[in-house]
Amino acid sequence: MRSKYLIIIATVLLIVCGAVAFILWNPYPSRFKNPSNKAVYIRFENGHYSFYRFGKPFLVKGAAGSTFLPELHAAGGNTIRTWDTANLDSLLAEAERNHVAVVVGLFMPYNDNMDAFYNNDAKVEALYNRYQSIIKKYQGNKAILCWCLGNEMAYPVRPQFFKFYKVLNRFIDMIHREDPDHPVTTTLINFQRQYLVNIKLWTHFDFICFNVFSDLRKLTKDLDNFKRWWRGPFLITEWGIDGPWPVHEHTAWNAYIEPSSDKKAEQYRQLYEQYMPKQNDGFLGSMVFYWGYKQETTPTWFSLFDKDGRKSEAVNAMQYMWTGHKPEHEAPQVRYMLVDGKGARDNILYNPGVVVNAQAYLQNGADKNHLHYEWYVQPEDWFRVLHFYNQKKRATLDELTISQSGDHFSFHAPKREGPYRVYVNISDDNGYFATCNTPFYVIAEK
């Protein structure tokens, strides 16, 4: 009798496992095979997934950010992404004027505390109604490429998270119903096998997006190793240089060492040309991070533009990779900075008030006649709120300046003990800039 039950249980498990394996292995859902009359859809043909927009194949050559759209179009880019719906009216209008598509972000609360949102029916209903009104308002908008519901959320499968999937699918189904012209997606941090399986099994998303930085170097291998179980369409919604994260090089006091803008442009080129999985069957395109100006540890780490809208060398790098054509002008190229003959890796220490001398070094043979230098000192930005980076630029300590003359800068070390950085921004008359900075630490005398 016992063996009979064991056989039944084993049979049921085999059927379930077989069904799951079939769902996971089958990479070509029928909805991707047939032509569609929707404004935007994903089609599988000749062994490859592609976006179709207005009846034509559309490869995303995009940027994460929502500013400098004319510059994006001029550089050969065709798509931007947002993380929310702020100023969506004006953004979609500007995008259409500049022939740029938009991945519209719809923020969803994280599920690490289910009671804070997903188990609270009143909060769920309020956000559902809000998003439904937004979808109704913009359904059919020609500038929209797709809707991105949630950013970098977790997708576990445990009983306490069943309500999360129920709520999430209700939102997805509503978007599909109200705006059938545009697919719905979400983003993952890097390539996470478990989350991919759970999304495929438990959600109604049309495709997946990855936010990858240093992990872009192994994304092709990850995709290839997992293709037996998942071979769906994907879009890379954030990629770029290594950020100010624990894996990055840092000083003895944990100030991250930022590469010069020249080095960063080289890294963008290398990442795109050597590691972008352009030959993968599911590749829908990619979006470089960050098309704009933002504070994240420094005001220059991810910013492809400066505060006045000047372009970095990385913008030129992207234009060449998107179009195959080099821009008319090159940006200034700064190799490195030395502070009293030392570099960032030398753990530079000062006593309060001492005189400090910094110098920026440009590429050999650079024309320095029409360059403009802006030097300044700022406190190190270690401020975080719930692990989120501060987004407000730190105040510059202009009172420390002694003199500045081109690529030389003299200043007094701050009187207050703590971590600081000395920056230089170098601009030209063609709308370009270069940047470099060096961290140092002031130790108060006891």
FIMARMAR-651682 format. One record per residue (C-alpha): x, y, z. Coordinates in steps of 0.25 Angstrom, whole numbers, padded with zeros to 4 digits, always signed. Layout:
% FIMARMAR-651682
XYZ ...
***
This chain:
% FIMARMAR-651682
+0000+0000+0000 +0011+0009+0004 +0018+0006-0009 +0006+0010-0017 +0005+0024-0011 +0020+0026-0013 +0017+0022-0028 +0006+0032-0029 +0014+0043-0022 +0026+0040-0031 +0017+0041-0043 +0010+0054-0039 +0024+0060-0036 +0029+0055-0050 +0017+0061-0057 +0019+0075-0050 +0034+0075-0052 +0032+0071-0067 +0022+0082-0068 +0031+0092-0061 +0043+0088-0070 +0035+0089-0082 +0030+0103-0079 +0044+0107-0075 +0051+0101-0087 +0041+0105-0098 +0047+0119-0102 +0038+0123-0113 +0024+0127-0107 +0014+0127-0119 +0010+0142-0116 +0024+0145-0122 +0023+0137-0135 +0011+0144-0142 +0011+0158-0148 +0003+0168-0140 -0004+0181-0143 +0000+0188-0130 +0009+0200-0130 +0020+0193-0122 +0022+0178-0121 +0033+0167-0120 +0034+0158-0131 +0042+0145-0133 +0047+0142-0147 +0059+0135-0153 +0063+0131-0139 +0064+0145-0133 +0055+0154-0125 +0053+0168-0129 +0045+0180-0125 +0035+0185-0136 +0031+0199-0135 +0021+0205-0145 +0023+0192-0154 +0038+0193-0155 +0049+0186-0147 +0054+0195-0136 +0068+0192-0129 +0069+0200-0116 +0081+0209-0116 +0078+0217-0104 +0081+0224-0091 +0076+0224-0077 +0072+0238-0073 +0062+0248-0078 +0070+0260-0082 +0078+0265-0094 +0069+0258-0104 +0073+0266-0116 +0088+0262-0113 +0083+0248-0112 +0077+0248-0126 +0089+0255-0132 +0098+0244-0126 +0090+0233-0133 +0082+0229-0120 +0067+0226-0121 +0062+0223-0107 +0062+0228-0093 +0057+0222-0080 +0050+0228-0068 +0048+0223-0054 +0035+0230-0051 +0024+0238-0058 +0029+0252-0053 +0027+0262-0065 +0023+0251-0074 +0014+0261-0083 +0026+0270-0087 +0036+0258-0087 +0027+0250-0097 +0025+0263-0106 +0040+0266-0106 +0043+0251-0109 +0034+0251-0121 +0040+0264-0126 +0054+0257-0126 +0050+0244-0131 +0053+0237-0118 +0045+0226-0112 +0042+0225-0097 +0043+0213-0087 +0033+0219-0076 +0036+0215-0062 +0025+0212-0052 +0030+0211-0038 +0026+0199-0030 +0029+0198-0015 +0039+0187-0011 +0034+0175-0005 +0044+0173+0007 +0033+0178+0016 +0020+0172+0010 +0011+0179+0021 +0016+0193+0016 +0009+0191+0003 +0005+0178-0003 -0003+0173+0009 -0009+0187+0010 -0021+0186+0001 -0024+0201+0003 -0010+0205-0002 -0010+0195-0013 -0024+0201-0018 -0019+0215-0018 -0007+0212-0026 -0015+0203-0036 -0025+0214-0038 -0014+0225-0040 -0006+0216-0050 -0019+0212-0057 -0022+0227-0060 -0008+0229-0065 -0009+0218-0074 -0022+0222-0079 -0017+0236-0082 -0005+0232-0090 -0009+0219-0096 -0006+0219-0111 +0004+0231-0109 +0014+0230-0121 +0026+0233-0113 +0025+0221-0103 +0033+0208-0106 +0028+0201-0093 +0024+0201-0079 +0034+0197-0068 +0027+0193-0055 +0036+0193-0044 +0051+0195-0043 +0061+0184-0038 +0051+0177-0029 +0053+0163-0023 +0045+0151-0028 +0045+0140-0018 +0035+0129-0017 +0031+0127-0003 +0017+0126+0003 +0018+0140+0009 +0021+0146-0005 +0009+0140-0012 +0001+0153-0010 +0012+0161-0016 +0011+0153-0029 -0004+0154-0029 -0004+0169-0028 +0007+0170-0038 +0000+0162-0048 -0013+0171-0046 -0005+0183-0050 +0001+0176-0062 -0012+0171-0067 -0018+0185-0065 -0007+0191-0073 -0009+0181-0084 -0024+0183-0084 -0023+0199-0084 -0012+0200-0094 -0010+0188-0103 -0001+0195-0112 +0011+0195-0103 +0018+0183-0096 +0021+0183-0081 +0034+0179-0074 +0042+0180-0061 +0057+0181-0058 +0066+0172-0050 +0080+0175-0044 +0089+0167-0052 +0086+0153-0057 +0079+0145-0046 +0075+0131-0050 +0065+0129-0039 +0058+0142-0042 +0057+0139-0057 +0050+0126-0054 +0041+0132-0044 +0037+0143-0054 +0034+0133-0065 +0026+0124-0056 +0018+0134-0048 +0017+0147-0055 +0011+0153-0068 +0022+0161-0072 +0025+0162-0087 +0040+0162-0086 +0051+0165-0076 +0061+0176-0074 +0075+0175-0068 +0082+0186-0061 +0097+0182-0062 +0110+0189-0060 +0123+0181-0057 +0114+0169-0059 +0113+0172-0073 +0126+0165-0075 +0120+0152-0072 +0106+0154-0077 +0108+0147-0090 +0113+0135-0083 +0102+0135-0073 +0092+0135-0084 +0098+0124-0091 +0100+0115-0079 +0085+0117-0076 +0079+0116-0090 +0074+0102-0088 +0064+0108-0077 +0062+0122-0082 +0064+0129-0096 +0054+0140-0095 +0055+0154-0101 +0063+0164-0092 +0067+0179-0092 +0078+0185-0084 +0073+0197-0078 +0085+0201-0070 +0100+0198-0074 +0112+0206-0071 +0125+0207-0064 +0128+0202-0050 +0121+0210-0040 +0125+0215-0026 +0122+0201-0020 +0129+0192-0010 +0136+0184-0021 +0142+0197-0027 +0156+0202-0023 +0157+0211-0011 +0166+0218-0002 +0169+0214+0013 +0157+0222+0018 +0148+0216+0007 +0147+0227-0002 +0145+0221-0016 +0155+0225-0027 +0148+0231-0039 +0155+0229-0053 +0157+0241-0061 +0147+0244-0072 +0157+0240-0082 +0158+0226-0075 +0143+0225-0074 +0141+0227-0089 +0151+0216-0092 +0143+0207-0082 +0130+0210-0089 +0136+0207-0102 +0142+0194-0097 +0129+0189-0090 +0120+0192-0103 +0130+0186-0113 +0135+0174-0105 +0124+0170-0096 +0110+0175-0101 +0103+0162-0104 +0098+0167-0118 +0099+0154-0124 +0089+0147-0114 +0076+0143-0120 +0068+0151-0109 +0076+0164-0110 +0066+0176-0112 +0077+0187-0110 +0083+0194-0098 +0083+0207-0091 +0096+0214-0086 +0096+0220-0072 +0095+0232-0069 +0090+0242-0080 +0090+0254-0072 +0096+0261-0060 +0095+0254-0046 +0101+0254-0032 +0105+0240-0028 +0117+0240-0018 +0122+0251-0028 +0115+0260-0038 +0124+0254-0049 +0124+0239-0047 +0113+0235-0056 +0110+0248-0063 +0112+0248-0078 +0109+0263-0077 +0113+0274-0068 +0104+0284-0060 +0104+0294-0072 +0101+0283-0083 +0115+0281-0088 +0118+0267-0094 +0128+0257-0089 +0137+0249-0097 +0128+0237-0094 +0117+0244-0102 +0126+0243-0114 +0129+0229-0111 +0115+0225-0111 +0112+0233-0124 +0123+0225-0131 +0118+0212-0126 +0104+0215-0130 +0107+0221-0144 +0121+0217-0148 +0124+0232-0150 +0133+0240-0142 +0128+0254-0137 +0134+0266-0143 +0141+0271-0130 +0147+0263-0119 +0146+0266-0104 +0158+0270-0096 +0165+0258-0091 +0171+0258-0077 +0180+0246-0073 +0181+0248-0058 +0183+0258-0046 +0195+0258-0036 +0193+0265-0023 +0207+0269-0017 +0213+0259-0027 +0203+0248-0022 +0192+0240-0028 +0179+0235-0022 +0184+0222-0019 +0195+0228-0010 +0185+0231+0002 +0188+0246+0002 +0188+0251+0016 +0189+0266+0021 +0189+0274+0034 +0178+0285+0034 +0182+0298+0027 +0195+0294+0020 +0197+0298+0006 +0193+0288-0005 +0197+0288-0019 +0190+0280-0030 +0192+0278-0045 +0184+0272-0056 +0191+0265-0067 +0185+0265-0081 +0188+0255-0093 +0202+0258-0099 +0200+0268-0111 +0187+0274-0106 +0184+0288-0110 +0183+0296-0097 +0181+0310-0103 +0166+0309-0103 +0163+0301-0090 +0156+0307-0078 +0159+0301-0064 +0150+0300-0052 +0156+0295-0039 +0149+0293-0026 +0149+0285-0013 +0137+0278-0007 +0135+0269+0005 +0134+0254+0002 +0119+0250+0000 +0116+0238+0009 +0102+0242+0012 +0092+0231+0010 +0077+0230+0013 +0072+0215+0013 +0084+0211+0005 +0080+0222-0006 +0091+0231-0011 +0090+0246-0008 +0086+0253-0021 +0089+0268-0016 +0103+0273-0020 +0111+0276-0008 +0115+0291-0006 +0129+0295-0011 +0139+0301-0001 +0143+0313-0009 +0149+0320+0003 +0161+0310+0002 +0166+0315-0011 +0180+0321-0012 +0182+0322-0027 +0178+0315-0040 +0185+0316-0053 +0181+0307-0064 +0185+0293-0060 +0191+0297-0046 +0183+0299-0034 +0187+0303-0020 +0178+0303-0007 +0179+0302+0008 +0175+0288+0013 +0161+0289+0021 +0162+0292+0036 +0152+0282+0039 +0156+0267+0040 +0150+0258+0030 +0150+0253+0015 +0150+0262+0003 +0152+0263-0012 +0159+0273-0021 +0153+0273-0035 +0156+0279-0048 +0147+0282-0059 +0153+0285-0073 +0144+0291-0084 +0147+0296-0098 +0139+0305-0108 +0132+0294-0115 +0123+0289-0104 +0131+0278-0098 +0138+0276-0084 +0147+0266-0077 +0148+0264-0062 +0157+0257-0052 +0157+0257-0036 +0166+0252-0025 +0162+0249-0011 +0170+0253+0001 +0168+0253+0016 +0170+0264+0027 +0175+0259+0040 +0174+0269+0051 +0185+0271+0061 +0183+0266+0075 
***
